[in-house]
Amino acid sequence: MRLKMSMNPRAKNSRMQFKCPICQKPVPRPISGQVSLFPFCSERCRLVDLGKWLDSEYRVAAVETDNPEEKEGFDPQSEI
């Protein structure tokens, strides 16, 4: 999932605008110290994204290995 950013050179503020990764609506930049839905525009889009993770529509790539030395957390001393 990538956030889309756009710059509007004609805008008075000329700040970066972010787009919601689900519906592509503009999302205001989060204000420090305030709770926000960032990077989503609404609670609905946040829950749609969560549902995609839970339904395995999004995946994190992993490399399968049969070699125990390559597995995370392998401790060669535990084999002795």
PAZAPA-4460 file (N, C-alpha, C; in steps of 0.05 Angstrom, whole numbers, plus 32768, in hexadecimal, padded with zeros to 4 digits):
% residues 80
    n_x    n_y    n_z   ca_x   ca_y   ca_z    c_x    c_y    c_z   seq   type   mol
   8011   7FE9   8000   8000   8000   8000   8012   8019   8000     1      M     A
   800D   802B   7FEE   801C   8043   7FEC   800A   805B   7FEE     2      R     A
   8013   806F   7FFC   8004   8088   7FFD   800A   8099   7FE5     3      L     A
   7FF6   80A4   7FD9   7FFA   80B5   7FC2   7FFB   80D2   7FCC     4      K     A
   800F   80E0   7FC3   8013   80FC   7FCA   8012   810E   7FB1     5      M     A
   8007   8125   7FB4   8007   8137   7F9D   800C   8154   7FA7     6      S     A
   8019   8163   7F97   801F   817F   7F9D   800E   8190   7F8A     7      M     A
   8001   81A3   7F95   7FF2   81B6   7F84   8001   81D0   7F85     8      N     A
   8010   81D7   7F70   8020   81F0   7F71   800F   8209   7F72     9      P     A
   7FF6   8208   7F6B   7FE4   821F   7F6C   7FD8   8224   7F88    10      R     A
   7FDA   8210   7F99   7FCD   8212   7FB3   7FDC   8227   7FC4    11      A     A
   7FCE   8236   7FD4   7FDA   824B   7FE4   7FEE   823F   7FF7    12      K     A
   7FE6   8229   8003   7FF7   821C   8017   800D   820B   800B    13      N     A
   8008   8200   7FF3   801B   81F0   7FE4   8026   81D9   7FF5    14      S     A
   8014   81CD   8006   801B   81B6   8017   8016   819D   8007    15      R     A
   8024   8187   800F   801E   816E   8003   8003   8164   800B    16      M     A
   7FF4   8159   7FF8   7FDA   814D   7FFF   7FDD   812F   7FFB    17      Q     A
   7FD1   8120   800D   7FD1   8103   800C   7FB6   80FA   8002    18      F     A
   7FB6   80E2   7FF5   7F9D   80D6   7FEC   7F99   80BC   7FFC    19      K     A
   7F80   80B8   8003   7F78   80A0   8011   7F7F   8088   7FFF    20      C     A
   7F8C   8073   800A   7F94   805C   7FFA   7F7C   804B   7FF1    21      P     A
   7F64   804F   7FFD   7F4D   8040   7FF5   7F3C   804E   7FE0    22      I     A
   7F34   8067   7FE6   7F22   8076   7FD4   7F2E   808C   7FC4    23      C     A
   7F47   8093   7FCA   7F56   80A8   7FBC   7F4D   80C4   7FC2    24      Q     A
   7F3C   80C8   7FD7   7F34   80E3   7FDE   7F4C   80F1   7FEC    25      K     A
   7F4D   810C   7FEA   7F63   811A   7FF8   7F60   8116   8017    26      P     A
   7F77   8113   8023   7F78   810F   8040   7F89   8125   804C    27      V     A
   7F7E   8133   8060   7F8E   8149   806D   7FA6   813E   807B    28      P     A
   7FBB   814D   807B   7FD3   8146   8089   7FCD   8144   80A7    29      R     A
   7FD8   812F   80B5   7FD2   812D   80D1   7FDE   8144   80E1    30      P     A
   7FD0   814D   80F5   7FDA   8162   8107   7FE7   8155   811F    31      I     A
   7FFE   815E   8126   800D   8153   813C   7FFD   8155   8156    32      S     A
   7FFB   813F   8165   7FED   813E   817E   7FD0   8137   817C    33      G     A
   7FC5   8134   8164   7FA9   812D   8160   7FA7   8111   8155    34      Q     A
   7F93   8103   815E   7F8D   80E8   8153   7F80   80EC   8138    35      V     A
   7F8A   80DD   8124   7F7E   80DF   8109   7F7B   80C4   80FD    36      S     A
   7F6D   80C3   80E7   7F69   80AA   80D8   7F7F   80A7   80C3    37      L     A
   7F92   80B9   80C2   7FA6   80B9   80AD   7FB3   809D   80AA    38      F     A
   7FB6   8094   8092   7FB4   80A0   8078   7F99   809D   806B    39      P     A
   7F85   8095   807A   7F6A   8092   806F   7F59   80AA   8072    40      F     A
   7F44   80AD   8061   7F33   80C5   8063   7F1C   80C0   8077    41      C     A
   7F16   80A7   807D   7EFF   80A2   808E   7F03   8087   809D    42      S     A
   7EF2   8083   80B1   7EF2   806A   80BF   7EEB   8053   80AD    43      E     A
   7ED9   8058   809A   7ED1   8043   8087   7EE9   803A   8076    44      R     A
   7EF9   804C   806C   7F10   8044   805C   7F25   8036   806D    45      C     A
   7F28   803E   8086   7F3A   8030   8098   7F31   8013   809C    46      R     A
   7F17   800F   80A0   7F0D   7FF4   80A4   7F0E   7FE3   808A    47      L     A
   7F0A   7FF0   8073   7F0C   7FE1   8059   7F29   7FD7   8057    48      V     A
   7F3C   7FE8   805D   7F59   7FE0   805B   7F5F   7FC9   806F    49      D     A
   7F55   7FCB   8087   7F59   7FB6   809B   7F4D   7F9C   8091    50      L     A
   7F35   7F9D   8085   7F28   7F85   807A   7F39   7F78   8064    51      G     A
   7F46   7F89   8054   7F57   7F7E   803E   7F6F   7F6F   804A    52      K     A
   7F7A   7F7A   8060   7F90   7F6B   806D   7F86   7F51   8079    53      W     A
   7F6F   7F52   8086   7F64   7F3A   8093   7F5C   7F25   807F    54      L     A
   7F53   7F2D   8067   7F4C   7F1A   8052   7F63   7F12   8041    55      D     A
   7F7B   7F1A   8048   7F94   7F13   803A   7F96   7F1E   801E    56      S     A
   7F88   7F34   8019   7F8B   7F42   7FFF   7FA6   7F50   7FFE    57      E     A
   7FB0   7F58   8014   7FCB   7F63   8016   7FDC   7F4E   8022    58      Y     A
   7FF5   7F4C   8018   8007   7F39   8023   8023   7F45   8024    59      R     A
   8032   7F3C   8038   804E   7F44   803A   805F   7F2D   802F    60      V     A
   8070   7F33   801C   8080   7F1D   8010   8093   7F11   8024    61      A     A
   8096   7EF6   8023   80A8   7EE8   8034   80B6   7ED2   8024    62      A     A
   80CD   7ECB   802C   80DC   7EB6   801F   80DB   7E9D   8030    63      V     A
   80D1   7E87   8025   80CF   7E6E   8034   80EA   7E60   8032    64      E     A
   80F3   7E54   8048   810D   7E46   8048   810A   7E2C   8059    65      T     A
   8119   7E18   8050   8119   7DFF   8060   8132   7DFE   8071    66      D     A
   8145   7E10   806D   815D   7E11   807D   8158   7E1E   8098    67      N     A
   815B   7E10   80AE   8155   7E1C   80C8   8167   7E33   80D0    68      P     A
   817F   7E33   80C4   8192   7E49   80CA   8189   7E63   80BE    69      E     A
   8179   7E62   80AA   816F   7E7B   809D   8155   7E85   80AA    70      E     A
   8149   7E75   80BB   8130   7E7E   80C7   8136   7E92   80DD    71      K     A
   8123   7EA5   80E0   8126   7EBA   80F4   8125   7EAD   8110    72      E     A
   8137   7EB7   8121   8137   7EAD   813D   8147   7E93   8140    73      G     A
   8154   7E8A   812C   8164   7E71   812E   817C   7E76   8140    74      F     A
   817F   7E64   8154   8195   7E66   8167   81A5   7E4C   8164    75      D     A
   81BE   7E4E   8158   81CE   7E35   8154   81D5   7E28   816E    76      P     A
   81D6   7E36   8185   81DD   7E2A   819E   81C7   7E18   81A9    77      Q     A
   81AE   7E1C   81A0   8198   7E0C   81A9   8199   7DF0   819D    78      S     A
   81A8   7DEC   8188   81AB   7DD2   817B   81BE   7DC0   818A    79      E     A
   81CF   7DCB   819C   81E3   7DBB   81AA   81D7   7DAC   81C1    80      I     A
***
